[in-house]
Amino acid sequence: MGRIMGVDYGERRLGLAVSDPSGRLAANALPTLDRRKLKGGPEEAVARLAEEWEVEEIVVGLPVNMDGSQGPAARKVEEFAARLAGLSGLPVSTWDERLTTVVAQRVQADLNLPRAKRREKGRLDRTAALLLLQNYLDFRNRHQRDSRAGGQGSAV
């Protein structure tokens, strides 16, 4: 196992996070990428950071509607993920990000951050990327543990 990168894909910004080297814990929020300031496409910037951080896998948040359906935003994310996989040569998967931003807002409020800090551009995106990545890692770690136990784990 190695580092995994989480990407919270947005129209204006990309929130990014990377795991620890073992791929078990979302350890670092990276600086948020402002898409308007990027030279080249967002997939190029993410691929460069993935190489810099020696990432072995990338997971991109998929905006799924509450009823499980996918709209135009989900299609854009899937297209981004496909381009990123081709450019980086890494496995890139999508992960249901329902309510991640809502939880990120609550986390920031619970931290008693001043309102100005909570509104800081990019802070919410970074927090959402960390939550998305940790959710993915928790699922993967649980699945691997259950597989080693002979499939005796409980269903969630």
Secondary structure per residue as TSV (DSSP state, phi and psi in degrees):
chain	resnum	aa	ss	phi	psi
A	1	M	-	360.0	153.6
A	2	G	-	-145.6	-169.4
A	3	R	E	-62.5	143.9
A	4	I	E	-124.8	139.9
A	5	M	E	-107.2	136.9
A	6	G	E	-107.2	137.5
A	7	V	E	-125.7	122.5
A	8	D	E	-98.3	101.1
A	9	Y	E	-84.4	126.8
A	10	G	-	-135.2	165.6
A	11	E	S	-64.8	-34.2
A	12	R	S	-103.6	-37.4
A	13	R	E	-137.1	158.1
A	14	L	E	-119.4	119.9
A	15	G	E	-86.1	138.4
A	16	L	E	-132.3	145.2
A	17	A	E	-147.9	151.9
A	18	V	E	-128.5	151.1
A	19	S	E	-82.1	173.5
A	20	D	-	-69.6	169.1
A	21	P	T	-59.1	-24.8
A	22	S	T	-78.3	-13.7
A	23	G	S	74.0	25.7
A	24	R	S	-112.3	-20.7
A	25	L	S	-136.9	130.6
A	26	A	E	-71.0	107.5
A	27	A	E	-103.6	-32.7
A	28	N	E	-134.9	129.3
A	29	A	E	-88.5	129.5
A	30	L	E	-93.5	163.6
A	31	P	E	-57.5	138.7
A	32	T	E	-69.0	140.4
A	33	L	E	-96.0	123.7
A	34	D	E	-86.9	114.2
A	35	R	G	-61.3	-29.3
A	36	R	G	-70.8	-19.8
A	37	K	G	-101.4	0.3
A	38	L	-	-80.0	140.2
A	39	K	S	-91.9	118.9
A	40	G	S	89.1	-174.0
A	41	G	-	-82.1	165.1
A	42	P	H	-63.2	-31.4
A	43	E	H	-65.7	-32.2
A	44	E	H	-66.8	-42.9
A	45	A	H	-64.8	-42.0
A	46	V	H	-67.1	-41.4
A	47	A	H	-61.1	-40.5
A	48	R	H	-62.9	-45.3
A	49	L	H	-65.5	-37.4
A	50	A	H	-61.9	-41.0
A	51	E	H	-67.2	-43.8
A	52	E	H	-60.1	-39.7
A	53	W	T	-89.5	3.6
A	54	E	T	56.0	47.7
A	55	V	E	-77.2	142.8
A	56	E	E	-109.1	-10.5
A	57	E	E	-157.7	148.9
A	58	I	E	-127.8	137.4
A	59	V	E	-122.8	130.5
A	60	V	E	-114.3	131.9
A	61	G	E	-65.0	129.3
A	62	L	E	-104.9	117.0
A	63	P	-	-76.4	95.1
A	64	V	B	-96.9	138.3
A	65	N	-	-67.2	160.0
A	66	M	T	-59.2	-27.6
A	67	D	T	-85.8	4.1
A	68	G	S	91.2	-8.0
A	69	S	-	-77.8	163.9
A	70	Q	B	-119.2	134.7
A	71	G	-	-106.8	-165.3
A	72	P	H	-58.7	-35.9
A	73	A	H	-63.3	-38.7
A	74	A	H	-65.4	-39.2
A	75	R	H	-63.6	-39.6
A	76	K	H	-62.3	-41.0
A	77	V	H	-64.8	-42.7
A	78	E	H	-63.5	-38.8
A	79	E	H	-65.5	-43.2
A	80	F	H	-59.6	-46.5
A	81	A	H	-60.9	-40.3
A	82	A	H	-65.7	-43.7
A	83	R	H	-64.1	-41.1
A	84	L	H	-63.3	-41.6
A	85	A	H	-62.3	-44.2
A	86	G	H	-64.3	-40.0
A	87	L	H	-75.4	-41.6
A	88	S	H	-86.1	-24.6
A	89	G	-	74.7	9.4
A	90	L	S	-101.3	156.8
A	91	P	-	-68.5	129.5
A	92	V	E	-125.8	125.4
A	93	S	E	-124.4	163.2
A	94	T	E	-107.1	153.9
A	95	W	E	-140.2	132.3
A	96	D	E	-54.4	120.4
A	97	E	-	-109.0	19.5
A	98	R	T	-49.8	131.4
A	99	L	T	67.4	5.2
A	100	T	H	-60.6	-43.2
A	101	T	H	-67.4	-37.8
A	102	V	H	-62.3	-45.4
A	103	V	H	-64.7	-39.6
A	104	A	H	-61.2	-39.9
A	105	Q	H	-63.3	-41.4
A	106	R	H	-66.4	-40.1
A	107	V	H	-60.2	-45.6
A	108	Q	H	-64.0	-39.7
A	109	A	H	-65.4	-41.0
A	110	D	H	-65.5	-25.2
A	111	L	T	-79.1	-0.2
A	112	N	T	57.0	34.9
A	113	L	-	-69.9	141.2
A	114	P	-	-58.1	149.2
A	115	R	H	-53.1	-40.1
A	116	A	H	-60.9	-39.9
A	117	K	H	-67.1	-39.7
A	118	R	H	-65.0	-30.4
A	119	R	T	-86.7	-5.3
A	120	E	S	-56.3	127.5
A	121	K	T	-59.6	131.6
A	122	G	T	96.4	-27.0
A	123	R	H	-61.8	-46.3
A	124	L	H	-64.3	-39.7
A	125	D	H	-63.4	-41.8
A	126	R	H	-64.5	-43.8
A	127	T	H	-63.6	-42.4
A	128	A	H	-62.7	-39.7
A	129	A	H	-64.1	-41.5
A	130	L	H	-61.5	-45.0
A	131	L	H	-65.0	-44.3
A	132	L	H	-58.0	-48.8
A	133	L	H	-63.8	-44.3
A	134	Q	H	-64.8	-38.2
A	135	N	H	-60.3	-44.2
A	136	Y	H	-63.3	-46.2
A	137	L	H	-63.6	-41.6
A	138	D	H	-59.8	-44.9
A	139	F	H	-62.3	-48.2
A	140	R	H	-63.0	-44.5
A	141	N	H	-63.8	-41.4
A	142	R	H	-64.0	-42.8
A	143	H	H	-63.8	-43.0
A	144	Q	H	-65.6	-40.4
A	145	R	H	-64.3	-43.1
A	146	D	H	-64.6	-37.3
A	147	S	H	-64.9	-41.0
A	148	R	H	-67.3	-27.5
A	149	A	T	-86.2	12.0
A	150	G	T	78.7	26.5
A	151	G	S	74.8	19.7
A	152	Q	-	-89.4	7.3
A	153	G	-	-69.6	162.4
A	154	S	-	-90.3	148.5
A	155	A	-	-78.4	145.8
A	156	V	-	-91.5	360.0
